[in-house]
């Protein structure tokens, strides 16, 4: 019988992450569509402290409720024979602290205190 050559799909290209006060959204492109993608989010650039490791079927992933910090994201394509591509280039994502807007109406009152 002939041997079947298993070739991994090409690595996805991660777009610039979309970050707001409530969520992080990652999107990516691939030259060849894959049935699944593995997304990783870590606290360090070496991906030793992974806080999210998800498998999705679309070219996007999102999460909410991240503490203010710098995170690192990467994605890989998983082919139909379960052979994975290399990971995309990692991207640093900065989640900033939300400004407490509820304080603004109080500021003028605080200035009147002796």
ChimeraX commands (.cxc) that place a marker at each C-alpha (Angstrom):
marker #1 position 0.00,0.00,0.00 radius 0.5
marker #1 position 1.11,3.53,-0.77 radius 0.5
marker #1 position 2.00,5.74,2.15 radius 0.5
marker #1 position 0.02,8.91,2.55 radius 0.5
marker #1 position 2.13,11.99,3.14 radius 0.5
marker #1 position 0.78,14.15,5.98 radius 0.5
marker #1 position 1.62,17.78,5.42 radius 0.5
marker #1 position 0.77,20.34,8.08 radius 0.5
marker #1 position -1.27,23.36,6.99 radius 0.5
marker #1 position 0.51,26.72,6.73 radius 0.5
marker #1 position 0.66,28.81,9.90 radius 0.5
marker #1 position -2.10,31.42,10.31 radius 0.5
marker #1 position -1.32,35.14,10.32 radius 0.5
marker #1 position -2.66,36.84,13.44 radius 0.5
marker #1 position -4.22,40.27,12.82 radius 0.5
marker #1 position -3.82,43.13,15.27 radius 0.5
marker #1 position -5.81,42.22,18.40 radius 0.5
marker #1 position -8.92,44.24,19.21 radius 0.5
marker #1 position -8.96,45.24,22.88 radius 0.5
marker #1 position -11.49,47.33,24.75 radius 0.5
marker #1 position -12.40,47.72,28.40 radius 0.5
marker #1 position -14.52,44.58,28.36 radius 0.5
marker #1 position -13.02,42.11,25.90 radius 0.5
marker #1 position -10.20,40.88,23.72 radius 0.5
marker #1 position -10.90,39.67,20.18 radius 0.5
marker #1 position -8.39,37.86,18.01 radius 0.5
marker #1 position -8.79,37.28,14.27 radius 0.5
marker #1 position -6.45,35.67,11.76 radius 0.5
marker #1 position -6.11,34.70,8.15 radius 0.5
marker #1 position -4.84,31.52,6.57 radius 0.5
marker #1 position -3.82,30.79,2.99 radius 0.5
marker #1 position -5.64,27.46,3.25 radius 0.5
marker #1 position -8.80,26.93,5.31 radius 0.5
marker #1 position -8.44,24.47,8.18 radius 0.5
marker #1 position -11.18,22.58,10.05 radius 0.5
marker #1 position -9.89,23.83,13.42 radius 0.5
marker #1 position -7.59,26.36,15.02 radius 0.5
marker #1 position -5.83,26.34,18.38 radius 0.5
marker #1 position -5.60,29.68,20.17 radius 0.5
marker #1 position -3.33,30.32,23.13 radius 0.5
marker #1 position -3.18,33.32,25.45 radius 0.5
marker #1 position -0.34,33.55,27.96 radius 0.5
marker #1 position 1.03,35.91,30.57 radius 0.5
marker #1 position 4.58,35.49,29.24 radius 0.5
marker #1 position 6.20,35.64,25.79 radius 0.5
marker #1 position 7.54,32.07,26.11 radius 0.5
marker #1 position 4.01,30.68,26.69 radius 0.5
marker #1 position 5.01,28.97,29.94 radius 0.5
marker #1 position 2.05,30.56,31.78 radius 0.5
marker #1 position -0.86,29.83,29.40 radius 0.5
marker #1 position -4.19,31.12,30.71 radius 0.5
marker #1 position -6.32,30.12,27.71 radius 0.5
marker #1 position -5.88,27.24,25.29 radius 0.5
marker #1 position -8.92,26.87,23.04 radius 0.5
marker #1 position -9.82,25.03,19.87 radius 0.5
marker #1 position -12.24,26.82,17.54 radius 0.5
marker #1 position -13.60,26.23,14.05 radius 0.5
marker #1 position -13.69,29.86,12.90 radius 0.5
marker #1 position -10.91,32.37,12.29 radius 0.5
marker #1 position -11.74,34.37,15.40 radius 0.5
marker #1 position -11.76,34.00,19.17 radius 0.5
marker #1 position -12.68,36.32,22.03 radius 0.5
marker #1 position -12.58,36.42,25.79 radius 0.5
marker #1 position -13.70,38.79,28.52 radius 0.5
marker #1 position -12.80,39.75,32.06 radius 0.5
marker #1 position -9.03,39.98,31.66 radius 0.5
marker #1 position -7.14,41.77,34.40 radius 0.5
marker #1 position -5.04,44.75,33.30 radius 0.5
marker #1 position -1.71,43.31,32.09 radius 0.5
marker #1 position 0.27,42.47,28.99 radius 0.5
marker #1 position -0.69,39.14,27.44 radius 0.5
marker #1 position 0.71,37.21,24.49 radius 0.5
marker #1 position -1.45,35.54,21.84 radius 0.5
marker #1 position -0.76,33.02,19.11 radius 0.5
marker #1 position -2.75,30.64,16.91 radius 0.5
marker #1 position -2.11,27.50,14.88 radius 0.5
marker #1 position -4.12,25.70,12.21 radius 0.5
marker #1 position -5.11,22.05,12.73 radius 0.5
marker #1 position -5.54,20.10,9.50 radius 0.5
marker #1 position -8.18,17.44,8.75 radius 0.5
marker #1 position -5.73,14.69,9.74 radius 0.5
marker #1 position -5.10,16.44,13.12 radius 0.5
marker #1 position -1.61,17.57,12.09 radius 0.5
marker #1 position -1.03,21.11,13.35 radius 0.5
marker #1 position 0.81,23.96,11.68 radius 0.5
marker #1 position 3.52,25.97,13.33 radius 0.5
marker #1 position 2.15,28.65,15.64 radius 0.5
marker #1 position 1.68,32.13,14.20 radius 0.5
marker #1 position 4.02,34.87,15.32 radius 0.5
marker #1 position 3.03,35.81,18.84 radius 0.5
marker #1 position 1.54,39.22,19.47 radius 0.5
marker #1 position 1.66,41.19,22.70 radius 0.5
marker #1 position -1.73,42.48,23.84 radius 0.5
marker #1 position -2.01,45.19,26.47 radius 0.5
marker #1 position -5.21,45.27,28.52 radius 0.5
marker #1 position -5.36,48.61,30.28 radius 0.5
marker #1 position -7.01,49.43,33.56 radius 0.5
marker #1 position -10.47,50.86,33.10 radius 0.5
marker #1 position -10.90,54.45,34.23 radius 0.5
marker #1 position -13.49,54.78,37.01 radius 0.5
marker #1 position -15.77,57.25,35.23 radius 0.5
marker #1 position -18.20,57.23,38.17 radius 0.5
marker #1 position -15.62,59.34,40.08 radius 0.5
marker #1 position -15.91,62.35,37.76 radius 0.5
marker #1 position -19.13,63.83,39.24 radius 0.5
marker #1 position -17.60,63.62,42.73 radius 0.5
marker #1 position -14.35,65.44,41.90 radius 0.5
marker #1 position -15.83,68.99,42.14 radius 0.5
marker #1 position -17.32,68.13,45.54 radius 0.5
marker #1 position -13.94,66.85,46.79 radius 0.5
marker #1 position -12.33,70.14,45.83 radius 0.5
marker #1 position -14.77,71.98,48.14 radius 0.5
marker #1 position -13.68,69.99,51.22 radius 0.5
marker #1 position -11.59,71.96,53.75 radius 0.5
marker link #1:1,2 radius 0.2
marker link #1:2,3 radius 0.2
marker link #1:3,4 radius 0.2
marker link #1:4,5 radius 0.2
marker link #1:5,6 radius 0.2
marker link #1:6,7 radius 0.2
marker link #1:7,8 radius 0.2
marker link #1:8,9 radius 0.2
marker link #1:9,10 radius 0.2
marker link #1:10,11 radius 0.2
marker link #1:11,12 radius 0.2
marker link #1:12,13 radius 0.2
marker link #1:13,14 radius 0.2
marker link #1:14,15 radius 0.2
marker link #1:15,16 radius 0.2
marker link #1:16,17 radius 0.2
marker link #1:17,18 radius 0.2
marker link #1:18,19 radius 0.2
marker link #1:19,20 radius 0.2
marker link #1:20,21 radius 0.2
marker link #1:21,22 radius 0.2
marker link #1:22,23 radius 0.2
marker link #1:23,24 radius 0.2
marker link #1:24,25 radius 0.2
marker link #1:25,26 radius 0.2
marker link #1:26,27 radius 0.2
marker link #1:27,28 radius 0.2
marker link #1:28,29 radius 0.2
marker link #1:29,30 radius 0.2
marker link #1:30,31 radius 0.2
marker link #1:31,32 radius 0.2
marker link #1:32,33 radius 0.2
marker link #1:33,34 radius 0.2
marker link #1:34,35 radius 0.2
marker link #1:35,36 radius 0.2
marker link #1:36,37 radius 0.2
marker link #1:37,38 radius 0.2
marker link #1:38,39 radius 0.2
marker link #1:39,40 radius 0.2
marker link #1:40,41 radius 0.2
marker link #1:41,42 radius 0.2
marker link #1:42,43 radius 0.2
marker link #1:43,44 radius 0.2
marker link #1:44,45 radius 0.2
marker link #1:45,46 radius 0.2
marker link #1:46,47 radius 0.2
marker link #1:47,48 radius 0.2
marker link #1:48,49 radius 0.2
marker link #1:49,50 radius 0.2
marker link #1:50,51 radius 0.2
marker link #1:51,52 radius 0.2
marker link #1:52,53 radius 0.2
marker link #1:53,54 radius 0.2
marker link #1:54,55 radius 0.2
marker link #1:55,56 radius 0.2
marker link #1:56,57 radius 0.2
marker link #1:57,58 radius 0.2
marker link #1:58,59 radius 0.2
marker link #1:59,60 radius 0.2
marker link #1:60,61 radius 0.2
marker link #1:61,62 radius 0.2
marker link #1:62,63 radius 0.2
marker link #1:63,64 radius 0.2
marker link #1:64,65 radius 0.2
marker link #1:65,66 radius 0.2
marker link #1:66,67 radius 0.2
marker link #1:67,68 radius 0.2
marker link #1:68,69 radius 0.2
marker link #1:69,70 radius 0.2
marker link #1:70,71 radius 0.2
marker link #1:71,72 radius 0.2
marker link #1:72,73 radius 0.2
marker link #1:73,74 radius 0.2
marker link #1:74,75 radius 0.2
marker link #1:75,76 radius 0.2
marker link #1:76,77 radius 0.2
marker link #1:77,78 radius 0.2
marker link #1:78,79 radius 0.2
marker link #1:79,80 radius 0.2
marker link #1:80,81 radius 0.2
marker link #1:81,82 radius 0.2
marker link #1:82,83 radius 0.2
marker link #1:83,84 radius 0.2
marker link #1:84,85 radius 0.2
marker link #1:85,86 radius 0.2
marker link #1:86,87 radius 0.2
marker link #1:87,88 radius 0.2
marker link #1:88,89 radius 0.2
marker link #1:89,90 radius 0.2
marker link #1:90,91 radius 0.2
marker link #1:91,92 radius 0.2
marker link #1:92,93 radius 0.2
marker link #1:93,94 radius 0.2
marker link #1:94,95 radius 0.2
marker link #1:95,96 radius 0.2
marker link #1:96,97 radius 0.2
marker link #1:97,98 radius 0.2
marker link #1:98,99 radius 0.2
marker link #1:99,100 radius 0.2
marker link #1:100,101 radius 0.2
marker link #1:101,102 radius 0.2
marker link #1:102,103 radius 0.2
marker link #1:103,104 radius 0.2
marker link #1:104,105 radius 0.2
marker link #1:105,106 radius 0.2
marker link #1:106,107 radius 0.2
marker link #1:107,108 radius 0.2
marker link #1:108,109 radius 0.2
marker link #1:109,110 radius 0.2
marker link #1:110,111 radius 0.2
marker link #1:111,112 radius 0.2
marker link #1:112,113 radius 0.2
marker link #1:113,114 radius 0.2
view
